[in-house]
Amino acid sequence: MYIFVINSGSSSIKYQLFEMPEARVLCSGLVERIGHENAVLTHKIYKGGKEDILTSTEPINDHGKGLSKVEKLLTDAQVGVLKSLDEIDVVGHRVVHGGERFAATTRITDDVKKDIQQLFPLAPLHNPSNFLGIEVAEQIFSKASQVAVFDTAFHQTMPPKAFRYAIPEEFYSNLGIRAYGFHGTSHKYVAGKAAEYLQKPEAKIITIHLGNGCSMSAVENGQCVDTSMGLGPMNGLIMGTRSGDIDQSVIFYLVNREGYSLDEVNTILNKKSGMLGLTGYNDMRDITKAIDEGNANAQMAYDMYTYRIKKYLGAYIAALNGLDAVVFTAGVGENDIKVRQMVCQNMEYLGITLDEEKNAVRSKNLREINKEGASVKVLVVPTNEELEIARQCYELLAAE
Ligand code: ADP
């Protein structure tokens, strides 16, 4: 079965073509700067253990034009990996917000599309772009089944005591205001890999996804019981450009006393805060470099970033009443040795200890980095959201 995975953003389309169930990647790529004169298409082809990269810069007006360029490459006489587009059985779409309506991967019908549109207010930055990707793919891959995989779905198993906010009841029942959580596809994938590694399906696992956006989940028996993001993606951990948890009073103070508009505060908290706001850099590599050069602000930001993670670890160990494994994943979690070291420091009481040598090894594989004999495993598990989307599409169709 050939499954084409699409992650459609406001000005980009990321894609990967899988052959399932082997999980073989035939090609992948990215169309960036859609709507600009100098849009960039990067297309990678994987054949016989080799990777060929094609790039082009040209005007690409809209998502439809972008995807039709990809379509031509897929079946191109020279570089194509398919004879015909009809070979693609499924197009799997990443959709950020599924609300309470979608607790699982779903075949896209007209009704499903209407529901995704109704969820636009809950994810105004993401769902409209994801929806556009669906509309365009329906035109281009008209023979394929279209399937939506929601970032929020994995978190739908949270109990009300975890997902409700202590605000008047009608805001939940009338408006759906509650915590939904995000990065669900990644949390599910790495928690699954960890449980497999532990050979313990019922394991209690805390997954720490540290990319540009950051979130944590408490998982038991393969099900999410709590997560750090909320109605939107601003809550919880300190991120590249988002503040994570702050006292709501800060917003009122800025608006009522300092005259900022709500839009300005939204931009500040989403795009100008987090590590960027604290240090001027949002990439952890630049921050580490600044620390090495003696930048005290960068050091403090790093301390804040890792301290916040420790606090959530404590909370989630309490929520789970125990712990089998902590999992680090995504750009920072997989690569930043010092973040892992600082998070795991002084956690012996909770059974978390780090083997410094194992932690310092760089690898693209799942690895165990705790001390020998530790009661809690500390794992680095590279995430693969595209593969998880392909897998869920495959399972959905195989079950039908
Ligand atoms: P996204 O949330 O966009 O999927 P990623 O998971 O790719 O993000 O993570 C991107 C972030 O990972 C970068 O902003 C950077 O801070 C961090 N990162 C990537 N490589 C390294 C590295 N070698 N060391 C430390 N941090 C890294």
Residues whose N, C-alpha, C, O or C-beta is under 5 A from the ligand:
A	BS01	ADP	L210 G211 N212 G213 N282 D283 M284 R285 A330 G331 V332 N335 D336
